[in-house]
Amino acid sequence: MTLASEVRSAVTPRAALLVVGVLALQLLFIASYVGALHDPKPTDVPFGVVAPTAAAAGRTADGLAALPGDPLDPRVLPDAAEARRQITDRRIDGALLVDPRGATDTLLVASGGGKALATALEQIVTEAEGAQRRTVRTVDVAPASTEDFNGLSAFYLVVGWCVGGYLLASVLAISAGARPANTRRAIIRLAVLALSALLGGLGGAVIVGPVLGALPGSIPALWGLGALVVFSVGAVTLALQALTGIVGIGLAVLLIVIAGNPSAGGAFPGPMLPDFWRAIGPGLPPGAGTWTARSIAYFQGNAVSGSLQVLSVWAVAGTVVTLVVSSLRGAGDGAGPDGAAPGDPGPGGGERPAAAAGT
């Protein structure tokens, strides 16, 4: 056999498409991470202003709103207590308390929501105040743990949970066929995913909490969050595999890793990301999980309902699509003697006999 014929035999159209797909994912990975994170700039950061009189507060807010590049979105608040409350509720990311009796004002920040943003706010306000011949004293209302470098532990924790979710679904596809043969097999896969989610959620919460001391907060709350993150990501991956076969693994990487991770607000919180990434981040599992983990750790569990709803929608949608598609497939294709449908692609991409298909 000549080399040319050997190449034609080895490089099937399906294999060539998979290689092209991997190359595309590689380039998208580079474009997404560098595009989202190479030049972080605070834009329209929700920011409070407190002053003894409405006129003074209004003047200060107008001055901050007019800063070049629109880094802040200031709003006048009635008092310091309300400013602290809104920061704790994650409605604003910082606040300036103006003291007309002296030349030093107080800046409230929350490094638990991301040290990069807290540092950026301090730089912005210090420069603005310096132009008015005033100084700033910074108070961290929700400080990140001293063991949580740059406030990244919550993000890394959620990334680990996400990896567990789509890797488990991918392993099931590689070992037993990308598409479940019927509804019963889909239920088995979802049950395995649910058990893994419970174990992975608990393990992650224990590692970042009691073992490493990297992240404070309720262990049961982090456990529940971890289980939901793992299951939602895994269920979406199973659904994509049920719809598209082995290609679903690549689609899951595209959704979770390439789109989800750089937009999650990990290294740089949402207000520091470009508009596109800021918009999609809260609606994807990594962003919703990171927001919730930080709220549990540093903000008394506030402002988590929206992000938990996002994760729940992904989990339910993934489960429903997996069950419906596998049900239709089982009814339409028939099943082999062990319940597996003929023609399910094996690990190498070729057809496998019904008797060889697993869960």
Stockholm file with secondary structure:
# STOCKHOLM 1.0

chainA/1-359         MTLASEVRSAVTPRAALLVVGVLALQLLFIASYVGALHDPKPTDVPFGVVAPTAAAAGRTADGLAALPGDPLDPRVLPDAAEARRQITDRRIDGALLVDPRGATDTLLVASGGGKALATALEQIVTEAEGAQRRTVRTVDVAPASTEDFNGLSAFYLVVGWCVGGYLLASVLAISAGARPANTRRAIIRLAVLALSALLGGLGGAVIVGPVLGALPGSIPALWGLGALVVFSVGAVTLALQALTGIVGIGLAVLLIVIAGNPSAGGAFPGPMLPDFWRAIGPGLPPGAGTWTARSIAYFQGNAVSGSLQVLSVWAVAGTVVTLVVSSLRGAGDGAGPDGAAPGDPGPGGGERPAAAAGT
#=GR chainA/1-359 SS CCHHHHHHHHSCHHHHHHHHHHHHHHHHHHHHHHHHHSSCCCCSEEEEEECSSHHHHHHHHHHHHTSTTCCEEEEECSCHHHHHHHHHTTSCSEEEECCTTSSEEEEEECGGGCHHHHHHHHHHHHHHHHHTTCEEEEEESSCCCTTSGGGCHHHHHHHHHHHHHHHHHHHHHHHHCSSCSSHHHHHHHHHHHHHHHHHHHHHHHHIIIIITCCCCSCHHHHHHHHHHHHHHHHHHHHHHHHHHTTHHHHHHIIIIIIIITTTSSSSSCGGGSCHHHHHHGGGSHHHHHHHHHHHHHHSTTCSCHHHHHHHHHHHHHHHHHHHHHHHHHHHHHCCCTTSCCTTCBCTTSSBCCGGGCCC
#=GC SS_cons         CCHHHHHHHHSCHHHHHHHHHHHHHHHHHHHHHHHHHSSCCCCSEEEEEECSSHHHHHHHHHHHHTSTTCCEEEEECSCHHHHHHHHHTTSCSEEEECCTTSSEEEEEECGGGCHHHHHHHHHHHHHHHHHTTCEEEEEESSCCCTTSGGGCHHHHHHHHHHHHHHHHHHHHHHHHCSSCSSHHHHHHHHHHHHHHHHHHHHHHHHIIIIITCCCCSCHHHHHHHHHHHHHHHHHHHHHHHHHHTTHHHHHHIIIIIIIITTTSSSSSCGGGSCHHHHHHGGGSHHHHHHHHHHHHHHSTTCSCHHHHHHHHHHHHHHHHHHHHHHHHHHHHHCCCTTSCCTTCBCTTSSBCCGGGCCC
//
